Amino acid sequence: MNDMTRPDFDKPRVVGQRTPRIDGEFKLTGRAGYTGELHVDGMLYGYPVSATIANGVLESLDLDAARAMPGVVDIFHHGHFEALHRSPNSMAHGDMVNEVRLPFEDERIYYHGQYVALVVAETFEQARAAAQRVVAHYREERGAVVSLLQTEAEGTLQESAGSSRGDPEAAFGGAEVKVDSTYHIAAESHLQMEMHATLAEWRDAGKRLVVHESTQGVFFQRNAMARVFGLAQENLEVISHYVGSGFGNKLFMWPHSVATAVAARMIGRPVKVVLPRQQDMTSGGNRPASRQRIRLGADRSGKLTSVIHDSTTETSLVHQYVDTCGSATPSFYACDNVSTSQRVLEVNHGTPCPMRAPGEVSGIFALETAMDELAVALEMDPVELRLKNNAEQDPASGLPWSSKHLDECLTSAAKRFGWEQRNPAVGSMRDGDEIIGYGMASCTWSAGRQPCEARVELRADGSLFAACGTQDIGTGTYTIVAQAVAELTGAELSRIEVKLGETSLPAGPLSGGSMATATVLPAVAAAVRDALDAIKEVAVGSGGAFEGSDADALSAEAGGLTDGERRVSFEEILETSKLSSVNGQGSAAPGDERSEYAFRSFGAHFVEVRIDPEISRVRVARVVSSIDIGRAINPPTARNQVEGGIVMGVGMGLLEKLDYDPRDARLINANVADYIVPTHADAPEIDVELLDYPDFKHNEFGGRGVGEIGLTGVASAIANAIYHATGKRHRDLPITIEALLASS
Amino acid sequence: MRTFAYSRADSVDHAAHRTMPHAAFVAGGTTLLDLIKLDVLKPENVVDINALPLKRVERLDDGRLKIGALVTNTDLAHHPEVKSHYPVLSEALLAGASTQLRNMATTAGNVMQRTRCPYYRDPAAKCNRREPGSGCDAIDGINRMHAVLGGSDACIAVHPSDMCVGIAAIGATLTLQGPDGEREVDFADFHRLPGDTPHIEHDLADGELITAITLDAPLANAGSHYLKLRDRASYEFALASCAAQVVLDGDTIREARLALGGVATKPWRCSDAEAALVGQVADKASFERAADIALKDAQACEHNGYKIPLARQAVVRALRNAARGETPASETQESQA
């Protein structure tokens, strides 16, 4: 259990201060080695061949032409592959995977893009050229399930993903004011900058496997691969020093990693596979399409009396993924009668997986749009409606919030936005050819925390070293770890070296769920304190710099120890005692506070859209947000997460849609020209305020994590603004030009 | 990607007289290399023409502007002659692609640009343009981006160029150099409608090379506008675009030029609509009538029906802005993104 009131963090010196990324120079100068760029001696290149149908059987592969191509070393497929085991796919045991089916496991084709072979050659170009010569003969079958959006099928109920309190059906039936609406969201691609990549190298005569993987979880990847290959965990090392983002599709292992490692073992040379963008999009995860029905009941004053949220999302035929849309709903508003249900429908797509604010971002679009509809039905200001139903404690658990300031987010953002200038009448605000629409929505994301270990060294050369087996996926984890060390030791940031992204380091968490910050920093702090205890013992010991003093009387200051009168640097203390370094181990985990408080972040987005109806053009002009995430450890990178989420929300609201051919479920826009995401020119003017209320009940640093909340609510605020401009309620995402035209 | 023989041409005659099977010229390479990597185009010989002396822009005595084939899209868009006498072309160029692509892409290469039909770009799909006689997966497939004008039962792929729409509204002549010498082709006749032979995209014989594009003399005292409508603000092909030039006599339209992009299988000059505008008052009713005429033969498939009203909107707004001689700030900020 952490001491939540440590005086260190009431007035932090480094934590909470604007801190340039310590890895920024490496990234700018190209010295930060991403997995796809790595090269080891003797390395070969793999290029997967993927199915061109979405439903059927692979009858045969014609490999002669490909084998005859220059540089080809081997071609792996169903008839030429190692016998392996599936991973148990357990979250609790740390071996969850994104697709349990092993590559080439059978000859059935379940989705377009499924790997049917892996060509390995001396160069990338040779591997790709040969892969294009592989001829696959399929027996295509009719009846592919193309999309949740193109069927009436209901899917399978997931009992464990639903919840209920009170009597929502009866309350809805008797409600004075009702909303009953259905929402659809198209499947989306993560489109992370760096495609999935694996470099597998077997050592010690095939007994030991070293894998470089672009992953959000080196330990999950290691554990899953250990199960698949029947290796002891000690004989497997996973390394991921830099990750070009993931947005959730790199949390868990995919089949390409297994195929790469098998190829490396069977050939006896290291093999690297970087998925081309098309395969990354067909076979490396997606946010599944969703269909949601929301029923809201309220009395005439706007008090919610019933919330019923029923959702269905897609999963693949080879892996069950549940994108629980309703998980935030029970905690969102004060209401006695609330139920959520979740179904999944199997479709012939590559397996969906978590994508930034998984489930909740879809659910919040539906819920917050329904709230806007309720505000219209009540003729009530939507901000007022939300304030009226603000939950003062968590209505799902009945526990008090650790720290919640949604009311201040709503009022502060409304003020900065200029909400009071909004004329609520539809289409009433104009500027030249354009109609201006104002819309808003609340946002939320749970505040989780995981167990974590860390190690810190104080070294005689004056440097400090901190290590944890978590990852920096571009969000700034390296920097906040250094900030924590600097905060507790007083050392300069430039003296602090941070190592992340290796399974040889103390076990760290997934970079996911907005949990890394709150999980890692307390463990680092514990390791720093352990190292400080160690150096104090050294200092007061025989021949030490503070020989004979009381260790408890010493404290850390400016990269050394002081007894109040005299400060001696760590390096001098170590030199004096002829030591190269002292070591500190630390671990931290959530404790009793989880049963005493409910932990969740909240915020609000206000959006201005401009619609030129005579040319069917809608653009998001301005977004003003106030977000309460506790303390922002490094405010610029924290704000950057929210800003990035807002831009992603513009894509979700107006642009992004994976297009599956209605005849055969083939994904036809698997490239960055045809799958449309916002460009710089689409990014609105963004004003993000991070409220600064440290949440010491959550952890001693007071930060709750920030990676996901910024995306939630944005698409709803856009849809609500479009309603304000046009009077047309858009319940399906993305809101396309076709939809605008249909409503004009 | 298949291997190919690469060579550099050091003179136009050399390039044009070279008789090679399955040969392709490469300049900026922004279309060709992309499609070779996708295994859609499979040239056995690639002839690099970047060293040829085709990078000049010159004003001819008769007032026309001769543009060398290798002038980049960026240079052309910012060329003083183009900016002052053909602003609609400058706007069209800057509405296309991205700065990086425009820096590489050339004038003739843009004329030769291939369609963005996803089925054309996917060797596993049926496509009469890529593989004659194989069928068309777009007509009953995802055809949101496809043409409503100029299509056939064999192909409904859009010609994706913005530049060509601007040129169509100006009028131009192409100079072609081939093994049998030089000839000139009207720009309006260069691109072919797909008909039964969508794989024959243009009037260019084997071994022929576009060496120049000569724009008609500028329309005196014209107001003009290129309006591109698309899902996002930048870096996307048009869903519908319109290049308009209008010459007014008081409130009356004396001359008009109109071309459509994003909705047709080739750069689409709207001559009937132009004729109908002449002598009319420059008001919304006239513009809407012109739009009706421009789109009267439009035919929609399942997913591209929205393009008909969208293209009408593009016509009406582009004509309005051209007639006013000014473009509202809300539109200009996107036109060059």
Interface residues (C-beta under 8 A of the other chain):
Chain A: T52 E125 R128 A129 Q132 D431 G432 D433 E434 R610 D612 E614 I615 S616 R617 R619 L654 L655 D659 D661 P662 R663 R666 I668 N669 A673 D674 I676 V677 P678 T679 H680 A681 D682 T736 I737 E738 L741 A742
Chain B: M1 R2 T3 K37 D39 R116 P118 Y119 D122 A124 A125 D137 D140 G141 I142 R144 M145 L227 L229 D231 R232 A233 S234 Y235 E236 F237 L239 Y306 P309 L310 Q313 A314 V316 R317 P328 S330 E331 E334 A337
